[in-house]
Amino acid sequence: MDIIYLVSLGFFFIAFYLLGRVIAGVRAGRKVKEMQDAARKIPGGINALSGKLVSPTATSGYQKKLMEAGQPRGIDVDGLIAIKILGTVAALPLVGGLGLWLGLALGRTVLLLVILAAVGFFGPDLWLSRRIAARRKAMSLALPDVLDMLTISVEAGLGFDAALSKVIKNFQGPLSQEFFRFLQETQLGRSRRDAWRNLAERTNLPEINSFVLAVLQADVFGVSISQVLRVQADEMRTKRRQRAEEIAMKAPVKVVFPLVLCIFPALIIVIMGPAGISVVETLSR
């Protein structure tokens, strides 16, 4: 058992050294994309192993999630899978070092190994899901204001592309980034219909899907874009107000559980405690 702990401790120090090198590279200004390209050049490296372990269906699913998350920190599918594999494998030396340091029994060591391996494997998925949820929430909150400014700019006489450029300059956030990418695609020669569909696919947000569908229908039937924008802006403001009312209606239900579990027991102890003590003293006499 001591030999196993010593070997695990050696792996722990090696993993700690490699992690320090990665952190030093990031602080020195190296981009994640450059480190991933360098890792691909290693024969039989992590990325090659990840390509063999993960099915094409799972790879396409990760690609879609990364696209919806806005490609955070420049991580691609290979980089995400490599992080999951490294996080799982790093649990062994970490548990070995902790077991040697704390003197844990074999059963507790195995349990700790399973927990840390699960955290290393599913942690990146949870982080990615939180990024997607936060990005969707930011876009949903910003969409009514963006449409209002876009409507005002179009009604003032600006063209749609010029009005969209003005919106991009005045608003910061993921929605402005997606509109900027839309303009880039149209400037590079992609048709406007395909660019709108790509925007809806990247965001995967019902409000934006509805907006894109309305704009495409207006383009087909020749409806004025300013009228469509005004109707969409009113609808988005109504949906945002309804969403806020829904959240407010859920608040009393959520307050019930802290009341029952925390406040009511304390009130019962404060109110019934003295009476209970008096009853016990009376019966003991």
N, C-alpha and C positions, 0 to 999 in steps of 0.2 A: 504494500500500500504506500509506503514511503517513496518507493521508486516512481510509482505513478504520480504522486504529488510533485516530486522533483521534476519529472518530465513535463507535467502540465505547467509548472511554474516557469520552466524554460520557454515554453510556447507563449506563456503570458507576457514575458518580457520582450519576446520577439514581436508579438502583436502590438505591444505598447510602443516599441521603437518605430514600427511601421506607421502607427497612428500619429506619432509625433512628427514623422517626416511629412505625412500628408498635411497636417496642420501647418507646418512650417512652409510648405509649398503654397498653401492657400493664402497665408499671410504675406508671402512674397509676391503675390499678385498673379499666380498661375491660375488659369481658368480651368473649370471642371472639364470642359471639352478637350483641352490639351492633355489632361491626365488620362482621360478615357482613350484618346487616340494612342497615347503611349502604352497603355495597358493592352490594347489590341495587338501591338507589335510583339508582345511576349508570346512565344510559342507555348501552347497549352495553358494559357493564362485563365483568369477568372471569367473573362467574357466568352472565351471559347467553351469553357465548361458550362456557363449559363445557357449558351445556345443549344447545347446537347440536352440539358436537363429540362428546359421549359418548352412546352408545345407551341406551335405557331398560333393557336387560338389564344393562349394566355399572353403571348407576346403582343398580339394585336389589341387585346384588352388593356394591357399596360400602356401601349402606345396611345390609346384613346383617352385613358385617364390622365396621362401626362399632358396631352393636348388640352384637355379640359382644365387642368391645373395651371396652364400657362407656361409649361416647360420650366418649372422652378429650378434655379441655379444651373440651368443648361444641362440637366440630367436627361439622358436618353434611356431607352429601354434596357440596353446592355448595362448602363451604369446603375440603374435601379435594381436589376437582378443581381448584379455583383455586390451591391450593398446588402441585399437580403442574404446572400450566401456568406459573405464575410461576417455579418452580424450573427448568423447561426453558428459558424465555425468558431468564432471568437469566444463563444460561451464556454468551450472546453478548457482553454488555458485560463480563462478568468475564474471559472469554478475551481480549477485545480489550485490556483494561487490562493483563493479565499479559503478553500478547504485546508490547505497547509498552514495558513496563517491562523485561522480560527480553531483548527483541530476538529472539524466536523466529522460525524460518523458517515458511513457509506450511504445509508438511506437518505439522509439529509443532503448529502452531496449530489446524489442522483436527482433528487427532487429539485434542488437549486439549478442543476444543469438543464433539466427540462423547462423550467420557468424562464431562464435566461435565453435558452435557444428559441423558445416561443416568442419572447420579446424581440429578439434579433431578427426573426423571420417575419413576424406580422407587424412589427413596429413601423417599417417604411410604408406599408399599406395604410395603416391608420394615419400616419403623417400626410400621405397623399390624399386620403379622403377628407381630412380636415382642410387641406389647401383648396380642394375643389369646392367644398361647402362655403368656405370663406370667400372665394372668388365669385361664386354664384350670388352670394348675398350682397357683395359689393356692387356687382353689375345690376342686380335687381333694384337696389336702392338708388343707383345713379341714373337708371334709364329714364324715369320721368323728367328729371331736370335736363338731361341731355336732349331729349325730344323737344322740350319747351324751347331751349335755345336754338335747336335746329329749325324749329318751326318759325321762330322770330327771324332768324337769318334768311330763310328762304322767302318769307313774306316781305322782307326788306329789299329784295331784289337780287340776292346772291344766287348763284347756281348751286346745285345740290353738292357737288364736290367741294366748291369753295366754302359753303356753309359747314360741311363736315370737317374741313381743315380748320376752320375757326373754332369749332367745338373741341377738336382734339387739342388745340393750343390752350384752351381755357379750362379744360377738365383733365384731371389726373386720375389714373386708376386703370383697372383691367379693361373696362369698357372702351376707354379711349384708345388703349393699345389694340383692341380688336378692330375698331374702326380705322385706325391707322394701317393695320395690316390689310384691311379691305381696300383702302385707297392704293396701297402698294400693288396689290394684285391687279386692280384695274389699270394702273399705269404701266404694268409690265405686259399688258395685252390680253389678260384673261377677261372673258365676257362678264358683264355686270351680274347676270343671272347666276353664273357659277361662283362668283365672288360672294354673293349674298348667301348662297347655299353653304359655302365653306364657312362663312361666319356663323350661321346657325348650327352647323355641325361642331365647330370648335367650342362654342359656348354651351350648347345643349341646355338652354334655359327656355321654359315655355313662353315667357314674355317676349324674348327676342325672336323666337320662332314665329310667334303671332305677328310681330312687327315686320319680319322679313317676308312672310306670306302676304301681308297687306301691301307692301311695297311692290312685290312681284306682280300681284294682281292689278295694281294701279298702272304698272308699266305695260301690261298686256292690254287692258281695256282703255288706256289713255286718260285715266283720271288724273286730276291735278295733284301733284306731289304735296303741295302745301296743305290741301284739304285732308289728305291721308295722314300727314304728320300731325295735324291738329287733332284729328279723331283719335289717333294712337296715343298722343300725349294725354288727352282727357281720360282715355281708358286705363293707361298705366297709373295715373294719379289715383283713379278710383280703386284699382287693384291694390295699390300701396296702402291706401286708407283702410280697405277691407282687411288686409293682412295685419295691420296694426290693431284693428278692433278684435280680430281673432286672437292675437297674442294677449290682448288685455282680458278677453273672456276666459282664457286658460289660466290666468294668474290665480283666481280664487281656488281652483281645483288643485293647483300645485302647492298652495299654502296649507292645504289640509294635512298633508303628510308631516311637515315639521310641527304643526300644532299637535297632532295625535302622538307623535313619537317623542317630542322634546318638551313642549310647553305644558300639555295636559298632565303628564306624570309629575312634573315639578309643582304644578298647582295642587294636585291631589296630595302630595307629600306635605306641602306647606299648610294646607287647610286641614287635612285629616291626621297629620302627624301628632299634634298636641293631644287631640282627642284619643288617638290610639295609645299614646303614652299613658294618659290618665286611666284608660280602661285596663291596661296591663297592670298598672300600680294598684288599682282597686281590686282586681282579681287576685293579685299576689298576696294582698293582706287577708 
